[in-house]
């Protein structure tokens, strides 16, 4: 195989994870503007071993999920309804929702 072809193949493979991490699976524009504070997570759930990792957040909220969440799961904990976003998002647990102290 020619060195140029090998170099191009390696460059394409290296760029794939970067392209995946840009959109979080969410459309650009108005949705991205409303999701500026999201995704963030205080209690990280499970993550894949991929680079970058794709994670599920274990945060629960009584008022419902963020509007950008595609898979909002409702559960009853202690007699009241709570909601958790079950989306698996790139670097979901990287940013905390709590303000810096």
N, CA, C and O of each residue as an XYZ file, in Angstrom:
404
protein
N       0.849     -1.177      0.000
C       0.000      0.000      0.000
C       0.896      1.242      0.000
O       1.918      1.275      0.685
N       0.515      2.240     -0.756
C       1.298      3.471     -0.842
C       1.206      4.245      0.477
O       0.166      4.223      1.136
N       2.283      4.924      0.863
C       2.264      5.685      2.111
C       1.195      6.778      2.132
O       0.630      7.067      3.187
N       0.911      7.391      0.974
C      -0.098      8.450      0.928
C      -1.482      7.898      1.247
O      -2.251      8.535      1.968
N      -1.802      6.730      0.722
C      -3.101      6.112      0.970
C      -3.227      5.752      2.445
O      -4.276      5.962      3.054
N      -2.170      5.218      3.009
C      -2.172      4.865      4.427
C      -2.355      6.113      5.297
O      -3.097      6.085      6.279
N      -1.683      7.195      4.938
C      -1.806      8.440      5.691
C      -3.229      8.992      5.636
O      -3.749      9.456      6.651
N      -3.858      8.948      4.476
C      -5.235      9.426      4.331
C      -6.186      8.557      5.151
O      -7.089      9.076      5.807
N      -5.989      7.242      5.119
C      -6.854      6.333      5.878
C      -6.745      6.601      7.381
O      -7.757      6.605      8.081
N      -5.544      6.820      7.875
C      -5.348      7.104      9.295
C      -5.990      8.443      9.661
O      -6.592      8.568     10.728
N      -5.867      9.442      8.789
C      -6.464     10.755      9.058
C      -7.984     10.671      9.133
O      -8.599     11.306      9.990
N      -8.592      9.895      8.244
C     -10.049      9.738      8.254
C     -10.492      9.039      9.534
O     -11.464      9.458     10.162
N      -9.794      7.986      9.923
C     -10.152      7.271     11.149
C      -9.971      8.152     12.385
O     -10.745      8.046     13.336
N      -8.971      9.008     12.380
C      -8.753      9.897     13.522
C      -9.822     10.979     13.610
O     -10.131     11.448     14.705
N     -10.391     11.384     12.480
C     -11.386     12.460     12.466
C     -12.790     11.978     12.813
O     -13.633     12.797     13.178
N     -13.072     10.696     12.714
C     -14.420     10.186     12.976
C     -14.923     10.503     14.381
O     -16.047     10.993     14.497
N     -14.174     10.259     15.455
C     -14.696     10.594     16.791
C     -14.941     12.088     16.969
O     -15.854     12.475     17.699
N     -14.154     12.929     16.324
C     -14.353     14.375     16.435
C     -15.666     14.801     15.808
O     -16.366     15.653     16.355
N     -16.008     14.222     14.672
C     -17.261     14.567     14.004
C     -18.454     14.098     14.825
O     -19.486     14.768     14.849
N     -18.331     12.964     15.495
C     -19.436     12.420     16.288
C     -19.716     13.257     17.520
O     -20.871     13.377     17.931
N     -18.685     13.841     18.119
C     -18.868     14.561     19.374
C     -19.420     15.967     19.196
O     -19.751     16.608     20.194
N     -19.535     16.474     17.986
C     -19.971     17.858     17.764
C     -21.442     18.072     18.047
O     -21.789     19.070     18.679
N     -22.337     17.177     17.606
C     -23.760     17.482     17.640
C     -24.555     16.832     18.734
O     -25.726     17.174     18.904
N     -23.998     15.920     19.484
C     -24.719     15.206     20.546
C     -25.971     14.522     20.017
O     -26.837     14.152     20.810
N     -26.096     14.342     18.719
C     -27.304     13.742     18.167
C     -28.469     14.699     18.145
O     -29.598     14.283     17.883
N     -28.231     15.968     18.413
C     -29.288     16.967     18.474
C     -29.083     17.936     17.321
O     -27.944     18.260     16.984
N     -30.149     18.397     16.718
C     -30.058     19.325     15.598
C     -29.473     20.657     16.011
O     -29.527     21.040     17.179
N     -28.913     21.358     15.043
C     -28.325     22.677     15.282
C     -29.428     23.728     15.346
O     -30.605     23.408     15.180
N     -29.056     24.965     15.584
C     -30.007     26.069     15.510
C     -30.708     26.335     16.824
O     -30.068     26.414     17.873
N     -32.037     26.473     16.767
C     -32.819     26.858     17.947
C     -32.693     25.832     19.062
O     -32.578     26.199     20.232
N     -32.713     24.543     18.712
C     -32.587     23.516     19.754
C     -31.237     23.611     20.436
O     -31.143     23.460     21.654
N     -30.189     23.859     19.659
C     -28.856     23.960     20.244
C     -28.766     25.175     21.160
O     -28.070     25.130     22.175
N     -29.454     26.254     20.821
C     -29.435     27.448     21.663
C     -30.134     27.188     22.992
O     -29.650     27.631     24.034
N     -31.261     26.479     22.980
C     -31.968     26.188     24.226
C     -31.236     25.132     25.033
O     -31.436     25.024     26.243
N     -30.397     24.360     24.381
C     -29.664     23.302     25.069
C     -28.273     23.763     25.478
O     -27.401     22.929     25.725
N     -28.043     25.077     25.557
C     -26.707     25.573     25.858
C     -26.231     25.116     27.237
O     -25.034     24.899     27.425
N     -27.117     24.966     28.185
C     -26.738     24.504     29.516
C     -26.860     22.990     29.626
O     -26.738     22.439     30.720
N     -27.089     22.339     28.556
C     -27.288     20.896     28.536
C     -26.461     20.326     27.411
O     -26.369     21.011     26.393
N     -25.861     19.183     27.462
C     -26.006     18.206     28.530
C     -25.042     18.462     29.681
O     -23.871     18.783     29.481
N     -25.556     18.314     30.858
C     -24.743     18.357     32.066
C     -25.286     17.277     32.994
O     -26.435     16.854     32.867
N     -24.453     16.839     33.923
C     -24.864     15.728     34.778
C     -24.170     15.830     36.132
O     -22.971     16.103     36.200
N     -24.918     15.613     37.204
C     -24.346     15.604     38.547
C     -24.027     14.188     39.012
O     -23.062     13.986     39.749
N     -24.824     13.203     38.593
C     -24.636     11.810     38.983
C     -24.492     10.968     37.727
O     -25.484     10.628     37.082
N     -23.257     10.633     37.384
C     -22.994      9.898     36.147
C     -23.434      8.441     36.283
O     -23.183      7.794     37.300
N     -24.093      7.942     35.242
C     -24.498      6.539     35.194
C     -23.432      5.725     34.479
O     -22.245      5.869     34.773
N     -23.831      4.884     33.558
C     -22.879      4.044     32.841
C     -22.331      4.766     31.618
O     -23.019      5.581     31.003
N     -21.072      4.455     31.271
C     -20.417      5.023     30.090
C     -19.807      3.897     29.261
O     -19.423      2.854     29.790
N     -19.726      4.127     27.956
C     -19.043      3.177     27.085
C     -17.540      3.381     27.237
O     -17.095      4.378     27.806
N     -16.770      2.441     26.733
C     -15.314      2.561     26.797
C     -14.753      3.224     25.548
O     -13.540      3.224     25.341
N     -15.612      3.783     24.723
C     -15.155      4.438     23.501
C     -14.491      5.767     23.840
O     -14.641      6.288     24.945
N     -13.759      6.301     22.878
C     -13.146      7.616     23.033
C     -13.747      8.545     22.010
O     -13.564      8.293     20.819
N     -14.433      9.576     22.367
C     -14.834      9.949     23.715
C     -15.952      9.046     24.221
O     -16.670      8.447     23.420
N     -16.110      8.942     25.535
C     -17.146      8.055     26.081
C     -18.555      8.577     25.835
O     -18.784      9.786     25.787
N     -19.490      7.654     25.680
C     -20.920      7.990     25.560
C     -21.560      7.515     26.853
O     -21.492      6.333     27.193
N     -22.184      8.443     27.574
C     -22.662      8.155     28.927
C     -24.159      8.383     29.080
O     -24.788      9.091     28.294
N     -24.707      7.759     30.119
C     -26.084      7.976     30.551
C     -26.002      8.643     31.918
O     -25.218      8.225     32.769
N     -26.801      9.670     32.127
C     -26.815     10.386     33.402
C     -27.875      9.769     34.319
O     -28.946      9.374     33.859
N     -27.573      9.690     35.606
C     -28.511      9.111     36.568
C     -29.259     10.180     37.362
O     -29.950      9.852     38.327
N     -29.135     11.455     36.977
C     -29.875     12.527     37.658
C     -31.372     12.315     37.489
O     -31.835     11.922     36.418
N     -32.127     12.578     38.553
C     -33.589     12.484     38.500
C     -34.183     13.830     38.876
O     -33.659     14.534     39.739
N     -35.290     14.184     38.216
C     -35.944     15.469     38.478
C     -37.449     15.265     38.560
O     -38.011     14.533     37.746
N     -38.115     15.896     39.525
C     -39.570     15.741     39.640
C     -40.336     16.490     38.553
O     -41.478     16.142     38.254
N     -39.724     17.510     37.958
C     -40.431     18.337     36.982
C     -40.345     17.852     35.549
O     -40.957     18.458     34.669
N     -39.613     16.788     35.280
C     -39.477     16.284     33.919
C     -38.063     16.462     33.398
O     -37.197     17.017     34.074
N     -37.846     15.976     32.176
C     -36.531     16.029     31.543
C     -36.343     17.337     30.784
O     -37.297     18.076     30.540
N     -35.107     17.603     30.420
C     -34.777     18.751     29.575
C     -35.468     18.574     28.223
O     -35.569     17.442     27.749
N     -35.942     19.632     27.587
C     -36.643     19.509     26.304
C     -35.816     18.843     25.202
O     -36.390     18.270     24.276
N     -34.489     18.905     25.280
C     -33.651     18.286     24.257
C     -33.471     16.783     24.469
O     -32.917     16.105     23.604
N     -33.927     16.253     25.598
C     -33.816     14.819     25.876
C     -34.773     14.052     24.978
O     -35.951     14.394     24.873
N     -34.257     13.012     24.330
C     -35.084     12.214     23.417
C     -35.763     11.035     24.100
O     -36.810     10.579     23.641
N     -35.184     10.531     25.194
C     -35.713      9.338     25.848
C     -35.875      9.614     27.342
O     -35.015      9.247     28.142
N     -36.977     10.260     27.711
C     -37.247     10.607     29.108
C     -37.979      9.441     29.772
O     -39.046      9.025     29.320
N     -37.390      8.920     30.850
C     -37.943      7.758     31.540
C     -38.595      8.214     32.842
O     -37.976      8.911     33.646
N     -39.839      7.818     33.040
C     -40.581      8.166     34.257
C     -40.536      6.977     35.211
O     -40.736      5.832     34.804
N     -40.270      7.261     36.486
C     -40.319      6.205     37.493
C     -40.952      6.770     38.756
O     -40.993      7.983     38.960
N     -41.436      5.882     39.587
C     -42.052      6.292     40.840
C     -41.115      5.904     41.970
O     -40.913      4.721     42.243
N     -40.548      6.902     42.621
C     -39.623      6.661     43.728
C     -40.207      7.284     44.986
O     -40.423      8.494     45.041
N     -40.459      6.477     45.979
C     -40.993      6.982     47.238
C     -42.384      7.579     47.112
O     -42.735      8.489     47.864
N     -43.180      7.083     46.178
C     -44.550      7.537     46.028
C     -44.734      8.743     45.128
O     -45.867      9.155     44.879
N     -43.645      9.321     44.632
C     -43.781     10.465     43.722
C     -43.083     10.159     42.402
O     -42.141      9.370     42.350
N     -43.562     10.796     41.340
C     -42.982     10.580     40.019
C     -41.697     11.389     39.860
O     -41.644     12.568     40.210
N     -40.665     10.739     39.327
C     -39.418     11.416     38.971
C     -39.062     11.022     37.545
O     -39.470      9.962     37.070
N     -38.309     11.865     36.868
C     -37.947     11.641     35.476
C     -36.433     11.636     35.340
O     -35.727     12.352     36.050
N     -35.940     10.803     34.401
C     -34.508     10.689     34.130
C     -34.312     10.598     32.630
O     -35.020      9.851     31.955
N     -33.356     11.350     32.100
C     -33.045     11.281     30.675
C     -32.175     10.053     30.436
O     -31.083      9.950     30.995
N     -32.644      9.129     29.616
C     -31.921      7.886     29.357
C     -31.132      7.937     28.054
O     -30.719      6.896     27.543
N     -30.916      9.139     27.506
C     -30.104      9.268     26.296
C     -28.656      8.919     26.605
O     -28.151      9.234     27.683
N     -27.987      8.267     25.656
C     -26.551      8.002     25.770
C     -25.864      9.049     24.897
O     -25.928      8.988     23.669
N     -25.204     10.012     25.548
C     -24.659     11.180     24.869
C     -23.151     11.257     25.083
O     -22.648     10.949     26.163
N     -22.441     11.673     24.039
C     -20.994     11.829     24.110
C     -20.628     12.849     25.184
O     -21.143     13.967     25.204
N     -19.729     12.438     26.073
C     -19.232     13.294     27.162
C     -20.343     13.864     28.043
O     -20.218     14.984     28.540
N     -21.427     13.114     28.244
C     -22.569     13.578     29.045
C     -22.118     13.980     30.449
O     -22.585     14.988     30.980
N     -21.232     13.219     31.045
C     -20.851     13.440     32.441
C     -19.660     14.383     32.589
O     -19.134     14.547     33.690
N     -19.235     14.997     31.503
C     -18.060     15.863     31.546
C     -18.336     17.162     32.298
O     -17.453     17.680     32.980
N     -19.555     17.692     32.179
C     -19.895     18.983     32.784
C     -20.952     18.806     33.866
O     -22.002     18.210     33.624
N     -20.674     19.324     35.055
C     -21.624     19.240     36.161
C     -22.688     20.319     36.018
O     -22.402     21.419     35.544
N     -23.917     20.007     36.426
C     -25.014     20.980     36.384
C     -24.940     21.953     37.550
O     -25.521     23.037     37.497
N     -24.224     21.569     38.606
C     -24.100     22.430     39.786
C     -23.165     23.589     39.466
O     -22.151     23.392     38.797
N     -23.488     24.794     39.931
C     -22.584     25.922     39.708
C     -21.280     25.731     40.476
O     -21.262     25.108     41.537
N     -20.196     26.269     39.937
C     -18.893     26.146     40.590
C     -18.903     26.894     41.916
O     -19.423     28.005     42.015
N     -18.318     26.266     42.933
C     -18.312     26.885     44.271
C     -17.114     27.777     44.464
O     -16.954     28.374     45.529
